[in-house]
């Protein structure tokens, strides 16, 4: 913030005496009519007030859902497609139900390729996505209001450029997170991930971790942390762990994290988030510094959930 010196004491005042107007007309004929400008300003302020009012009303409405438990039939669907739910302490289970309520009332689901959206799909996606928000304040993934589900693995046309040479190929993906846009998921891969909570692969967690990442301007593996003092340790630990993962993948000695995390810092954050929630104890034992950073960021201890289950 720039600061300006107060120079009021240095002002020089000049009195100008105008000659009398003998013709009965103003001396300054350059009269400026402020009426159109005032009208424009009034309209702009009214529009801004309307937008702020709608946002406030929407936020208040969503907060009401956060305090409500899920209806019994929806809770049964959540339990069926979220084995991690049974591991969680009861207070986190209640918190998750409220977050799922908010998610379901805030996001729109669409099916593609002939897929019809069901409550089963909505609960499976919402429950696993909201794991990332259990102890975080703020809105519910504000960077995306739409979830698009495909029946199976998504095949897209990939284009690469090498100077004047253009190459095209087919690319198979389990999901995508568009910057400030929708989350796209393969329903078949959603099921494979959520129904096996110990393999460290969960496409819902992966893609919504990207959504948290993008809240800090761009997807680069650096989400918005709780405090400014958290950034130096985060940068140091994540950089070191990312470099170590690359070495382990090159030596074919990688066991805890999926090698896909070595492709970029953004993918590293998404992959480590999957493993943190699904293989928390193993990460804590083998990669304790990495686990500590994610535990501080997400505000939960999934390794403790596994002890509670056992």
Buried (B, 14 or more C-beta within 10 A) or exposed (E): EEEEEEEEEEEEEEEEEEEEEEEEEEEEEEEEEEEEEEEEEEEEEEEEEEEEEEEEEEEEEBEEBBEEEBEEEBBEBBBBBBBBBEBBEEEBBBBBBBBBBBBBBBBEBEBEEEBEBBEBBBBBBBBBBBBBBBEBEEBBBEBBEEBBBBBEEBEEEEEEEEEEEEEEEEEEBBBBBBEEBBBBBBBBBBBBBBEEBEBBBBBBBBBBBBBBBBBEEEBEBBBBBEEEEBEEBBEEBBEEBBEBBBEBBEEEEBEBBBBBBBEBBBBBBBBBBBBBBBBBBBBBEEBEEBBEBBBBBBEBBBBBBBEEEE
